[in-house]
Amino acid sequence: METPGGTVSAAVREHLRQLCLREFPCGTGSWNKSRFLPRTWRTWRELIPRDEEAVSPGEEPVEALLGLVRSPHSPWALLEGSSAEDRFLRELAIQNPLMLKDTFFYSYFRSLRVVDKQVSLVDKDLLKFLNLEELVLSANQIQEIDAVNLPPTLKVLELYGNEICSMECLCAAPPPRLQHLGLGHNKLLGPLESLYVTCNHWPNLVSLDLSFNDLTDLQGMMASLSTLRRLRLLVLQGNPLALLPYYRGFTIDSLSQLCVLDDITVSPSEKHQFRGLGRSGDLLARQAQLVVTIGNVKGVQDTSVLDPEPGPQGPFITYSYYVTYDFVEEEEGEGSEYGGVLAEIVMPSSSAEQLAEDIPEDVPEEVFEEHEDSAESELSAQSGEREDSLVSGGSAPLPGVADSAEELAKLRPRRDPRLCPSPGYEMQHTLKDLVPLKAFLLAGTTVTIVEEKILSWPAVLPPVDVPLPAKKGKGETDKKGKKEKDKKGKDGKDTAGKREKEVAKEQKGSKKKELPKELRQDPPILRVLGSGLVVLEPLLAGEPLVSEVCNFGVIRTLETDRLTSLRDSKNKNKRAKKEKTKPAAAVYNGDYQPQPLTVEVQIQLNQCRTAEEALREFAL
């Protein structure tokens, strides 16, 4: 007995063997021998038809045997998912097992389904099936097919999920009556594939499925498909060419007889909206556009409240929070300098002067900026060893970063002038190489929230006698105060005290303003707060938008929220700016439920709705 797999005919024989058509309760044996004795052994009495009750004690009636194969609780029942042909053959093997010969099988089968049987060769024995109309060979390992071995009676041929690289092998001797051809999820690639979908090879083709291959030449494909006058159903989604903004409109206008495109009925209004677009293929740019939007970051922990107040020698600590996402590399040109995608939320620490701008609980005023390519290479989720160190080690310094302010400035984000002024990040990506874009959408994108901590130190330490000028000034103020006291009495003394405080405050403020100009910065310390995968495959399957709220879990703690609440309660000006501030008491009660770290991500595939829009936006 041949092992299953290899050839189609071997797989069919193995399938028939598993049906047990010649074993109990099927076939012939002691359970039904009186009904199928050879005629030469029969006496004239045995040729008279008998009632079922007259069966010998060792045999089973036909109805009892049929019940064994029909009952789902029987050990002889068919496996779940068996076809109607399998059930018919099992019952036929009980009712008339002598019919089950090779000649019967070859003439009986009109449909063969050999799915996921590791078939790699369509052999010539398939031609023995004289009435075969449907052949399903999906999920196998077929790379090429000798079309000569395909029965000419075929009307349906499905080869989904194989490894076919070109349709050329099918066009040597294609079945002339074929009406449906399914080649989805294969490896069809290159502009020459359009040469094999013409009426010269498939004159009766009504339905064609080439989905999820690597076809890129939309104009060439439409020119060939337009010769198939009987084509009514077409599936091209999942190919790079389907990512073009004008793909659907161009296809509908090029194939006027088409009724269904990508499982969506072609409406009369669509035909009207895209009228004339099929004749303008040479005027359209072959590029795809995607718009990425990031916003509504919530649940970020305010780490600055755990840092000590800086002394005169530092360190002065600042925090920045970035939302990064992976994206396929763009071509050189206008968009290349914005290819490193990194949205930023800037949140100053408590050591800075803008304490009133510290992060609130729900982060309502985040500021998103784009990062340069160099920073994206350091923070991307595909950064190899750096990513591992960030994830496993928590907070770690960025290796290989110089201490100079100029090189550090390259790592700092800058504002993209094309960003929207409203809170949130929005970026449009235009790509001409569609095959890598398809691979990127299949893999998805990794969204990561990163905390950047920078320690700054005075470049020149303050001299020891810094407080002396303040004392001298105070003495002079005291002298002036005494003179004014002699002239004005107690009122003059009070006025001098106020002036003394104002002068001291001005001096203290001037020192704070001068410090940042003389600071040197350490390399950034980076910590990944959360990272997750966003599935983008629906964009390949025809969905125009993918929207997801990435939830990275709770990273805030009761301690940090309590310290933040206490700090905020001391600053009346800051509390007045907040529209809604959670009372400090809510942090201490037993119902403390911190908000999880979340970020909203939307990725939209640009699609044109009219012919005018396509020509206006993508004309060369």
Secondary structure, DSSP 8 states (H G I E B T S, - for coil): ---SSEEHHHHHHHHHHHTTTTSTTSSSSTTTGGGS--GGG--TTTTS---GGGS-TTS--HHHHHHHHH-TTSTT---TT--HHHHHHHHHHHH-GGG-SHHHHHHH-SEEE--SS-EEE--GGGGG-TT--EEE--SS------GGGS-TT-SEEE-TTS----GGGGGSS--TT--EEE--SS--BSGGGGGGSSTTT-TT--EEE--SSB---HHHHHHHHTT-TT--EEE-TTSGGGGSTTHHHHHHHH-TT--EETTEE--HHHHHHTTTGGGGGGGB---EEEEEEEEEEE----GGGGS---BTTB-EEEEEEEEEE------SSTTGGG-S-EEEEEE--TTSS-GGGS--SS-TT----B--HHHHHHHSTT-THHHHHHHHHSEEE-TT--SSHHHHHHHS-B--TTS-SSSSEEEEEEES-HHHHHHHHHH-EEEEEEEEEEEEEESS---TTTHHHHHHHHHHHHHHHHHHHHHHTHHHHHHHHHHHHHHHHHHHHHHHHHGGGGEEE---EEEEEEEEEE--HHHHTT-SEEEEEEE------HHHHHHHHHHHHT-HHHHHH-SS---THHHHSTT------EEEEEEEE----SHHHHHHHHB-
